[in-house]
Amino acid sequence: MPRLPIKPLNLLLLFVPIALITEISGGEPALIFGLAALAVIPLARLIGEATEELAVHTGTKVGGLLNATLGNAAELIITIFALREGLVELVRASITGSILGNLLLVMGLSIFAGGLKNGIQQFDRRNAGLNATLVILALVALMIPSIFDAAIQDNLTSEIRLSEGVAVVMIIIYGLSVWYAFTQGQRGEPVTREPAVHEARWSVPVSLGVLAAATVGIVLMSEVLVGAVEHVTATLGLTEFFIGIIIIPLVGNVAEHLVAVQVAYKNKMELSLAVSLGSSLQVALFVAPVLVFISLLLGGETLLLVFNSFELVALAAASAVAAFIALDGESNWLEGAMLLGVYVIIAIAFFYLPAAA
């Protein structure tokens, strides 16, 4: 068995059986939701650790591919269960919230903490510029179906075909960006994500076992979490939209968020930006389009890449601010504070946004 250090995140694994017992015994839905949310955090971290250990054994190429496909596994599983329950609005909100969280909250905390500790931090402008361009492209890809939907909203077939076509292009672009990261590394250029420098702590069978066990745990907790959403919205007064745009992304990605902040504090800003920008790109260009096709397989309401005007404005603001900060190749704590300020403003606005909007 792998040795799991006694860390706060690992201690949260105790909430897995507690959440299951509370669910089986018919406990308060709000309490069940909170317990399941806490349980997802360490499970998501274990998926990340197992993926990193496998990457050490498999090498840079396969390891990078594993990170590219499993980086947001926890959130993907949660949203699949939400789709199965017909909570399409929750899923769309979680896509928006995850992108906003990575571009504003994670990037902001990283730049702020790193700037306070190390002063002005520098990073590769070429990689930052490429990622900033991809962020703007992802925004355009999400905006096009939303804008053109107004003209074809009476034709469901056309709406579905539009979202499917855009989803295919987004997945292709994401695949090309991953391939480019591999090939530029072969040519001696700096790669987008720094490789792991530690020796493997777990063997391949152990890593696969942890990955499988954590995935099963995420599946169980996701079912419990999603099952309590409707009761939580009724009892706590939170809208389904707010839960999707703020709470679900935080729960599914908090472990990865902490990693980005820690490496920035250690003056590894290149890696920190790779985590925050890379994760937002993965959600926009891979997770979102994949969910479109998963919704078709589930046979319920189809997930269309159609976002409301509030989401589009928030995404545009976040993308623009994050891109401008990343383009000059250096950062300071004030820029991090600005990103955090924008995130807080958006969170407050969405908190007061009525469900009907």
C-alpha positions in Angstrom: 0.0 0.0 0.0 1.2 3.5 -0.7 2.3 5.6 2.2 -0.1 8.6 2.6 1.5 11.3 4.7 -0.6 12.7 7.5 -1.6 16.0 5.9 -4.8 18.0 6.3 -6.0 17.0 2.8 -5.5 13.3 3.6 -7.3 13.6 6.9 -10.4 14.7 5.0 -10.6 11.1 3.7 -12.4 10.4 6.9 -15.4 12.3 5.5 -15.9 9.6 2.8 -17.3 6.9 5.1 -19.0 9.6 7.2 -20.8 11.0 4.2 -21.9 7.5 3.1 -23.2 6.7 6.5 -25.1 10.0 6.8 -26.6 9.4 3.3 -27.7 5.8 4.1 -29.2 6.9 7.5 -31.2 9.6 5.9 -29.4 12.6 7.3 -30.0 16.3 6.6 -29.4 16.9 2.9 -27.4 20.1 3.6 -25.1 18.2 5.9 -24.7 15.4 3.4 -23.8 17.9 0.7 -21.1 19.5 2.9 -19.7 16.1 4.0 -19.5 14.9 0.4 -17.9 18.1 -0.8 -15.2 17.8 1.9 -14.7 14.1 0.9 -14.2 15.0 -2.8 -11.2 17.3 -2.0 -8.7 14.6 -0.9 -10.0 12.1 -3.5 -9.3 14.6 -6.3 -5.8 15.1 -4.8 -5.2 11.3 -4.8 -6.1 11.2 -8.5 -3.6 13.9 -9.2 -0.9 12.2 -7.1 -1.5 8.8 -8.8 -1.3 10.5 -12.2 2.0 12.2 -11.3 3.4 8.9 -10.1 2.4 7.1 -13.3 4.0 10.0 -15.3 7.3 9.2 -13.6 7.1 5.6 -14.8 5.8 6.3 -18.3 8.0 9.2 -19.3 7.3 12.8 -20.4 5.0 12.0 -23.4 2.6 9.6 -21.8 2.8 11.4 -18.5 1.8 14.7 -20.2 -1.0 12.9 -21.9 -2.3 11.5 -18.6 -2.2 15.0 -17.1 -3.9 16.4 -20.1 -6.8 13.9 -19.8 -7.1 13.4 -16.1 -6.3 16.8 -14.8 -10.0 17.7 -14.2 -11.2 14.1 -13.6 -13.0 14.9 -10.4 -15.0 17.8 -11.8 -15.8 15.8 -15.0 -17.2 12.9 -12.9 -19.4 15.3 -10.8 -20.8 17.0 -13.9 -21.6 13.7 -15.5 -23.7 12.8 -12.5 -25.3 16.2 -12.7 -26.1 15.6 -16.4 -27.7 12.2 -15.5 -29.9 14.0 -13.0 -30.9 16.6 -15.7 -29.1 19.5 -13.9 -27.8 21.0 -17.2 -27.8 24.5 -15.9 -25.6 23.4 -13.0 -23.2 21.8 -15.5 -22.9 24.9 -17.6 -22.4 27.0 -14.6 -19.6 24.7 -13.3 -17.8 25.0 -16.7 -17.9 28.8 -16.4 -17.0 28.7 -12.7 -14.0 26.4 -13.3 -12.6 28.7 -16.0 -13.2 31.8 -13.8 -11.7 30.1 -10.8 -8.5 29.1 -12.6 -8.0 32.5 -14.3 -8.9 34.7 -11.4 -8.8 32.9 -8.1 -5.9 30.5 -8.6 -3.8 32.7 -10.8 -4.5 35.6 -8.5 -3.6 33.8 -5.3 -0.5 32.4 -6.9 0.8 35.8 -8.2 -0.2 37.5 -4.9 1.6 35.0 -2.7 4.6 34.7 -5.0 4.9 38.4 -5.3 4.8 39.0 -1.5 7.5 36.4 -1.0 9.8 36.9 -4.0 9.0 40.4 -5.3 8.7 40.7 -9.1 8.6 37.2 -10.7 9.5 36.5 -14.3 8.4 33.7 -16.6 8.7 32.7 -20.2 6.8 35.3 -22.3 6.5 32.8 -25.3 4.6 30.2 -23.3 2.5 32.8 -21.5 1.6 34.4 -24.8 0.7 31.1 -26.4 -1.5 30.2 -23.4 -3.1 33.7 -23.4 -3.9 33.3 -27.1 -5.5 29.9 -26.4 -7.5 31.4 -23.5 -9.0 34.1 -25.9 -9.6 31.4 -28.5 -11.5 29.3 -25.9 -13.6 32.3 -25.1 -14.5 32.8 -28.7 -15.3 29.2 -29.1 -17.7 29.4 -26.1 -19.3 32.7 -27.3 -20.1 31.7 -30.9 -22.8 29.1 -30.1 -24.2 31.4 -27.4 -24.6 34.3 -29.8 -25.8 32.4 -32.8 -28.3 30.4 -30.7 -30.6 33.5 -30.7 -31.2 33.0 -34.5 -31.8 29.2 -34.4 -33.3 28.6 -30.9 -36.6 27.4 -32.5 -34.7 24.6 -34.2 -33.4 22.1 -31.6 -31.6 20.0 -34.3 -29.7 23.0 -35.5 -28.8 24.0 -32.0 -27.4 20.5 -31.3 -25.5 20.3 -34.5 -23.9 23.7 -33.8 -22.7 22.7 -30.4 -21.5 19.4 -31.7 -19.5 21.0 -34.5 -17.9 23.6 -32.2 -17.2 20.8 -29.7 -15.3 18.8 -32.3 -13.2 21.8 -33.3 -12.4 22.6 -29.7 -11.2 19.0 -28.9 -9.0 19.1 -32.1 -7.4 22.4 -31.0 -6.8 21.1 -27.5 -5.2 17.9 -28.9 -3.0 20.1 -31.2 -2.0 22.2 -28.3 -0.9 19.1 -26.3 0.9 17.8 -29.3 2.7 21.1 -29.8 3.8 21.1 -26.2 5.5 17.7 -26.8 7.1 18.6 -30.1 8.5 21.9 -28.9 10.0 20.1 -26.0 11.8 17.8 -28.4 13.2 20.8 -30.3 14.8 22.1 -27.2 12.3 24.9 -26.5 10.8 25.3 -23.0 7.8 23.1 -22.4 4.5 24.4 -21.2 4.4 22.3 -18.0 7.6 21.5 -16.1 8.3 17.8 -15.8 8.3 16.0 -12.4 11.8 16.0 -10.9 11.1 13.4 -8.1 11.7 9.7 -8.1 8.6 7.5 -8.1 7.3 6.7 -4.6 4.7 4.2 -5.8 5.0 1.4 -8.3 2.8 1.2 -11.4 0.4 -1.3 -9.8 0.1 0.8 -6.7 -0.4 4.0 -8.7 -3.1 2.3 -10.8 -4.8 1.0 -7.6 -4.8 4.4 -6.0 -6.2 5.9 -9.2 -8.9 3.3 -9.4 -9.9 3.6 -5.7 -9.9 7.4 -5.8 -12.0 7.3 -9.0 -14.5 5.0 -7.4 -14.6 7.2 -4.3 -15.2 10.3 -6.5 -18.1 8.4 -8.3 -19.7 7.6 -5.0 -19.3 11.1 -3.5 -20.4 12.7 -6.8 -23.7 10.8 -6.7 -24.2 11.8 -3.0 -23.3 15.4 -3.7 -25.5 15.9 -6.8 -28.4 14.1 -5.1 -28.4 16.7 -2.3 -28.2 19.8 -4.6 -31.9 20.4 -4.9 -32.4 20.2 -1.1 -29.5 22.6 -0.5 -30.9 25.2 -2.9 -34.2 25.0 -1.1 -32.9 25.0 2.5 -29.9 27.4 2.3 -31.3 29.8 -0.3 -28.5 29.3 -2.7 -29.4 29.1 -6.4 -28.4 26.0 -8.4 -26.5 28.5 -10.6 -24.3 29.8 -7.7 -23.6 26.3 -6.5 -22.4 25.4 -10.0 -20.3 28.5 -10.7 -18.6 28.8 -7.3 -18.9 25.8 -5.0 -18.5 22.8 -7.4 -15.3 24.1 -9.1 -13.8 24.9 -5.8 -14.5 21.4 -4.4 -13.3 19.6 -7.5 -10.1 21.6 -8.0 -9.0 22.9 -4.5 -6.0 20.4 -4.3 -4.7 21.5 -7.7 -5.2 25.2 -6.7 -3.1 24.7 -3.6 -0.3 23.2 -5.7 -0.3 26.3 -8.0 0.0 28.6 -5.0 2.7 26.6 -3.4 5.0 26.5 -6.4 4.5 30.3 -7.0 5.5 30.9 -3.4 8.7 28.8 -4.1 9.4 31.2 -7.0 8.4 28.7 -9.7 6.0 31.0 -11.5 6.4 29.2 -14.8 5.0 26.1 -13.4 2.3 27.9 -11.4 1.0 29.6 -14.6 1.1 26.3 -16.4 -1.2 24.8 -13.7 -3.7 27.7 -13.6 -3.8 28.6 -17.3 -3.5 24.9 -18.4 -6.4 23.8 -16.2 -8.7 26.6 -17.5 -7.8 25.6 -21.1 -8.5 22.0 -20.3 -11.9 22.8 -19.0 -12.8 25.1 -21.9 -11.3 23.1 -24.8 -11.7 19.5 -23.6 -14.0 19.0 -20.6 -16.8 21.2 -22.0 -17.0 19.7 -25.5 -16.6 16.1 -24.1 -19.6 16.8 -21.9 -21.7 17.7 -25.0 -21.2 14.2 -26.4 -21.7 12.6 -23.0 -25.0 14.3 -22.6 -26.1 12.8 -26.0 -25.0 9.3 -24.8 -27.0 9.7 -21.5 -30.1 10.4 -23.6 -31.5 13.2 -21.4 -31.5 16.9 -22.0 -28.6 17.7 -24.4 -25.9 20.0 -23.1 -25.6 22.9 -25.5 -22.6 25.2 -25.5 -25.0 28.1 -24.9 -24.2 30.4 -22.0 -26.1 33.3 -20.7 -25.0 36.9 -21.1 -23.8 37.2 -17.5 -21.5 34.2 -17.9 -20.1 35.5 -21.2 -19.4 38.9 -19.7 -17.6 37.3 -16.7 -15.6 35.0 -19.0 -14.6 37.9 -21.3 -13.5 40.0 -18.3 -11.5 37.2 -16.8 -9.9 36.2 -20.0 -8.9 39.8 -20.9 -7.4 40.6 -17.5 -5.5 37.2 -17.2 -4.2 37.5 -20.8 -2.9 41.1 -20.2 -1.1 40.1 -17.0 0.5 37.0 -18.6 1.8 38.7 -21.7 4.6 40.9 -20.3 6.5 37.9 -18.8 6.6 39.2 -15.3 4.2 39.6 -12.3 3.9 41.3 -9.0 1.6 41.0 -5.9 -0.5 43.9 -7.0 -1.5 42.1 -10.2 -2.5 39.1 -8.1 -4.6 41.4 -5.9 -6.4 42.8 -9.0 -7.3 39.3 -10.2 -8.6 38.3 -6.8 -10.6 41.5 -6.6 -12.3 40.7 -10.0 -13.1 37.2 -8.8 -14.7 38.5 -5.6 -16.8 41.1 -7.5 -18.0 38.4 -9.9 -18.8 36.0 -7.0 -20.9 38.7 -5.2 -22.8 39.4 -8.4 -23.6 35.8 -9.1 -24.7 35.3 -5.4 -27.4 37.9 -5.9 -28.4 36.8 -9.4 -31.9 35.3 -9.2 -32.4 31.7 -10.4 -34.7 32.8 -13.1 -31.9 34.8 -14.8 
